[in-house]
C-alpha cells in the first residue's frame, strides 16, 4: 500500500483517471447544433438604408390631420424577404430608439389601446410582400394612412388596430419585417412627424388677418347704407302724412278744367247756328 497524493490505494487498484480523460456529458453534444442555429441571430437583423416618409402625392391635398398622417408604401424595399410579414412600428419621438425588435405584435406590450402609456410603441398595418409590388402599379395611389381606423380604437381584442393618434406628437415610424416571430430586416426611423392642432374659438383673432378686416369694412358700409335708407323711409312717411302729400286738391282742379271745356263747346256752336 502506498500513497498517491493524499489518497491511499492497494496493489491491484485501477489507475486513477486524470480530469482531461473524463468522457463528455451527453448534453454537451446537443448544445453544438443549437449554437449553430442561434449564430445568424447573433449578427442582428438586416438594417436597410431607406426610411418611411410622408407622401408627396399631388392627388392628396391633406397629408396630416389632428389624428392621422399619410406615408408612402414601402415598395421595392423588402424584395429579398418574400416570406416576411411587414409591420409598421409607431412610437413617440422620445421613445423610438428604445424600441426592442424582439417584441411581438398583437401582445399587450405592443397594443395600440395602451399607447402611449405604458406602451411607448405599437405595431400595426401588417402586410405581406405581395401588397407592396415592385415596381408599384402605375396610376394607383399607393399610400398608408396611419390612424384611420376608429371602430377598433377601444377594442382590446384588436391590439394591432390602426387607431387615431392620441395627440400632435411628434412621432417616428419604421417598417419591420418578421419571418414568424423573428425580425429579419428593418428600415431606419422616419424624421419626426408632427400633427396639426385644432385652434380653440377664443384663440382665433378677428383683426389679425386681411380677410377679417375686409369683412368688418363691408359690414360697416352695409350698416351705414341701411341706416340712410331707413331714415329716408321715415322722412317720406312723415312728409306724406301732411296735407301737401294729399291727392284731393288735384282731383278738384281736374274737375274744374272739365267744366270749362264744356263752356268752350257752346261758344263754338253759336256761329254755326247763325249760318
C-alpha positions as CSV (number, residue, x, y, z in Angstrom):
1,X,0.0,0.0,0.0
2,X,1.4,3.3,-0.9
3,X,0.2,6.9,-1.1
4,X,-0.7,8.8,-4.2
5,X,-1.1,12.4,-3.3
6,X,-3.2,12.4,-0.1
7,X,-5.0,9.2,-1.1
8,X,-4.0,5.6,-0.4
9,X,-4.7,2.6,-2.6
10,X,-3.7,-1.1,-2.5
11,X,-2.0,-3.0,-5.3
12,X,-4.5,-4.1,-8.0
13,X,-6.5,-0.9,-7.9
14,X,-7.0,0.7,-11.3
15,X,-5.0,3.8,-12.0
16,X,-7.0,7.0,-11.3
17,X,-8.1,8.8,-14.4
18,X,-7.0,12.3,-15.0
19,X,-9.6,15.1,-15.4
20,X,-8.9,15.6,-19.1
21,X,-9.6,11.9,-19.8
22,X,-13.2,12.1,-18.5
23,X,-15.9,11.4,-21.1
24,X,-18.0,14.4,-22.2
25,X,-21.5,14.8,-20.9
26,X,-24.3,13.8,-23.3
27,X,-25.9,17.3,-23.1
28,X,-22.7,18.9,-24.4
29,X,-23.2,17.1,-27.8
30,X,-26.7,18.6,-28.2
31,X,-25.6,22.2,-27.5
32,X,-23.5,22.5,-30.6
33,X,-26.4,22.3,-33.2
34,X,-28.4,24.8,-31.0
35,X,-25.5,27.3,-31.1
36,X,-25.2,26.9,-34.8
37,X,-28.9,27.8,-35.2
38,X,-28.5,30.8,-33.0
39,X,-25.4,32.1,-34.8
40,X,-27.3,34.0,-37.5
41,X,-29.4,35.8,-34.9
42,X,-26.3,36.9,-33.2
43,X,-25.3,39.0,-36.2
44,X,-28.6,41.1,-35.9
45,X,-31.2,41.9,-38.5
46,X,-30.7,43.5,-41.8
47,X,-30.6,47.3,-41.5
48,X,-32.0,48.8,-44.7
49,X,-30.9,52.3,-45.7
50,X,-34.4,53.6,-46.6
51,X,-36.8,55.1,-44.1
52,X,-40.5,56.0,-44.2
53,X,-41.5,59.4,-45.5
54,X,-44.7,61.4,-45.7
55,X,-46.2,61.1,-49.1
56,X,-45.7,63.8,-51.8
57,X,-48.5,62.6,-54.0
58,X,-50.1,65.7,-55.6
59,X,-53.5,64.0,-55.6
60,X,-53.7,64.1,-51.8
61,X,-54.5,67.6,-50.5
62,X,-54.3,66.7,-46.9
63,X,-51.2,64.7,-45.6
64,X,-51.5,65.3,-41.9
65,X,-54.6,66.0,-39.7
66,X,-55.1,66.2,-36.0
67,X,-55.0,62.4,-35.6
68,X,-53.7,60.9,-38.9
69,X,-50.8,61.1,-41.4
70,X,-50.1,59.6,-44.8
71,X,-47.0,57.6,-45.7
72,X,-45.7,56.2,-49.0
73,X,-45.9,52.4,-49.1
74,X,-42.5,50.5,-48.9
75,X,-42.3,49.3,-52.5
76,X,-39.1,47.5,-53.6
77,X,-37.6,47.7,-50.0
78,X,-38.1,44.2,-48.7
79,X,-37.9,42.4,-52.1
80,X,-35.4,39.9,-50.7
81,X,-37.7,38.7,-47.9
82,X,-40.5,37.0,-49.8
83,X,-41.8,35.1,-46.7
84,X,-41.8,38.0,-44.3
85,X,-44.7,40.0,-42.9
86,X,-44.1,43.7,-42.9
87,X,-45.2,45.7,-39.9
88,X,-45.3,49.4,-39.2
89,X,-43.9,50.5,-35.8
90,X,-45.3,53.8,-34.5
91,X,-43.6,55.4,-31.5
92,X,-43.3,58.8,-29.8
93,X,-40.2,60.6,-30.9
94,X,-38.6,60.4,-27.5
95,X,-39.2,56.6,-27.2
96,X,-38.4,55.5,-30.7
97,X,-34.8,54.4,-30.4
98,X,-35.5,52.4,-27.3
99,X,-37.9,50.0,-29.1
100,X,-36.9,46.3,-28.8
101,X,-37.3,44.5,-32.1
102,X,-37.9,41.2,-30.3
103,X,-41.3,42.4,-29.1
104,X,-44.1,40.6,-30.9
105,X,-47.1,42.2,-32.5
106,X,-50.6,41.5,-31.1
107,X,-49.4,41.4,-27.5
108,X,-50.2,43.8,-24.6
109,X,-46.7,45.1,-24.8
110,X,-47.3,46.4,-28.3
111,X,-51.1,47.1,-28.3
112,X,-52.5,50.3,-29.7
113,X,-55.0,50.6,-26.8
114,X,-52.2,51.0,-24.3
115,X,-50.3,53.7,-26.3
116,X,-48.6,55.9,-25.3
117,X,-48.5,54.9,-21.7
118,X,-47.5,52.3,-20.6
119,X,-46.9,51.1,-24.3
120,X,-44.4,53.5,-25.9
121,X,-44.6,51.9,-29.4
122,X,-47.3,49.8,-31.1
123,X,-47.3,47.7,-34.2
124,X,-49.9,47.9,-36.9
125,X,-50.7,47.7,-40.7
126,X,-49.2,44.3,-41.2
127,X,-48.9,43.2,-44.9
128,X,-47.2,40.6,-47.0
129,X,-44.7,41.5,-49.7
130,X,-47.5,41.0,-52.3
131,X,-49.2,44.1,-51.0
132,X,-46.1,46.2,-52.0
133,X,-45.2,45.0,-55.5
134,X,-42.0,46.1,-57.1
135,X,-42.3,48.2,-59.2
136,X,-45.5,49.7,-57.9
137,X,-48.6,49.7,-60.1
138,X,-48.7,52.9,-62.3
139,X,-51.6,55.2,-61.8
140,X,-52.5,54.0,-58.4
141,X,-52.4,55.9,-55.1
142,X,-50.1,53.7,-53.1
143,X,-50.1,55.2,-49.6
144,X,-50.7,54.2,-46.0
145,X,-53.0,56.4,-43.8
146,X,-51.8,55.9,-40.2
147,X,-54.6,56.5,-37.6
148,X,-57.6,56.0,-39.9
149,X,-59.5,53.3,-38.0
150,X,-61.9,54.5,-35.3
151,X,-64.0,51.4,-34.8
152,X,-61.3,49.4,-33.0
153,X,-59.7,52.2,-31.0
154,X,-61.1,50.8,-27.7
155,X,-61.4,47.2,-28.8
156,X,-58.7,45.3,-26.8
157,X,-59.4,42.2,-28.9
158,X,-57.7,44.1,-31.8
159,X,-54.3,45.1,-30.4
160,X,-52.9,45.8,-33.9
161,X,-55.6,48.5,-34.6
162,X,-54.6,51.4,-36.8
163,X,-56.4,53.8,-34.5
164,X,-56.4,57.6,-34.3
165,X,-53.2,59.0,-32.9
166,X,-53.8,60.5,-29.4
167,X,-52.0,63.8,-29.8
168,X,-49.9,66.0,-32.0
169,X,-46.7,64.1,-31.3
170,X,-44.1,64.3,-32.7
171,X,-43.9,60.7,-33.8
172,X,-41.4,58.4,-35.6
173,X,-42.2,55.3,-37.6
174,X,-40.3,52.4,-39.2
175,X,-41.1,49.3,-41.2
176,X,-40.1,45.9,-39.6
177,X,-40.1,42.6,-41.4
178,X,-40.8,39.4,-39.4
179,X,-40.5,35.8,-40.5
180,X,-42.7,34.1,-38.0
181,X,-41.8,36.0,-34.8
182,X,-38.1,36.5,-35.9
183,X,-37.2,40.0,-37.1
184,X,-35.1,39.8,-40.3
185,X,-35.0,43.3,-41.7
186,X,-36.0,46.9,-40.8
187,X,-35.8,50.4,-42.2
188,X,-34.5,53.4,-40.4
189,X,-36.7,55.6,-38.3
190,X,-38.5,58.4,-40.1
191,X,-38.0,62.0,-39.4
192,X,-40.2,63.4,-36.6
193,X,-43.8,63.8,-37.7
194,X,-46.0,66.5,-36.0
195,X,-49.7,66.5,-36.5
196,X,-52.0,69.5,-36.8
197,X,-53.6,71.1,-33.7
198,X,-57.1,72.4,-33.6
199,X,-57.5,76.0,-32.5
200,X,-59.9,77.0,-29.8
201,X,-62.5,79.6,-30.6
202,X,-61.1,82.1,-28.1
203,X,-57.7,82.0,-29.8
204,X,-59.0,83.0,-33.2
205,X,-58.2,86.6,-34.0
206,X,-60.8,88.8,-35.7
207,X,-58.4,91.6,-36.7
208,X,-55.2,89.8,-37.4
209,X,-55.9,88.8,-41.0
210,X,-56.8,90.8,-44.1
211,X,-59.8,88.6,-44.7
212,X,-61.3,89.5,-41.3
213,X,-60.5,93.2,-41.8
214,X,-62.3,93.2,-45.2
215,X,-65.3,91.5,-43.7
216,X,-65.5,94.2,-41.0
217,X,-65.3,97.0,-43.6
218,X,-68.0,95.5,-45.7
219,X,-70.3,95.1,-42.7
220,X,-69.7,98.7,-41.6
221,X,-70.6,100.1,-45.1
222,X,-73.7,98.0,-45.3
223,X,-74.8,99.1,-41.9
224,X,-74.4,102.8,-42.9
225,X,-76.4,102.3,-46.1
226,X,-79.1,100.6,-44.2
227,X,-79.3,103.4,-41.7
228,X,-79.6,106.0,-44.6
229,X,-82.3,104.0,-46.3
230,X,-84.2,103.7,-43.1
231,X,-84.0,107.4,-42.4
232,X,-85.3,108.2,-45.9
233,X,-88.3,105.9,-45.4
234,X,-89.2,107.6,-42.1
235,X,-88.9,111.1,-43.7
236,X,-91.1,110.1,-46.6
237,X,-93.8,108.7,-44.3
238,X,-93.8,112.0,-42.2
239,X,-93.9,114.1,-45.4
240,X,-96.8,112.2,-46.9
241,X,-98.7,112.4,-43.7
242,X,-99.2,116.2,-44.1
243,X,-101.7,118.0,-46.4
244,X,-99.2,118.7,-49.1
245,X,-99.0,115.0,-49.9
246,X,-102.8,114.6,-50.3
247,X,-104.5,114.0,-53.7
248,X,-107.9,115.8,-53.1
249,X,-106.9,119.2,-54.5
250,X,-105.5,117.7,-57.6
251,X,-108.7,115.9,-58.4
252,X,-110.7,119.1,-57.8
253,X,-108.5,121.0,-60.3
254,X,-109.1,118.4,-63.0
255,X,-112.8,118.6,-62.4
256,X,-112.9,122.4,-62.9
257,X,-111.0,122.1,-66.1
258,X,-113.5,119.6,-67.4
259,X,-116.4,122.1,-66.8
260,X,-114.5,124.8,-68.8
261,X,-114.2,122.6,-71.8
262,X,-118.0,122.2,-72.0
263,X,-118.4,126.0,-71.9
264,X,-115.9,126.4,-74.8
265,X,-118.0,123.9,-76.8
266,X,-121.1,126.1,-76.6
267,X,-119.1,129.1,-77.7
268,X,-118.1,127.4,-81.0
269,X,-121.7,126.3,-81.7
270,X,-123.2,129.8,-81.9
271,X,-121.6,130.9,-85.2
272,X,-122.7,127.7,-86.8
273,X,-126.3,128.4,-85.8
274,X,-126.2,131.9,-87.5
275,X,-125.1,130.4,-90.8
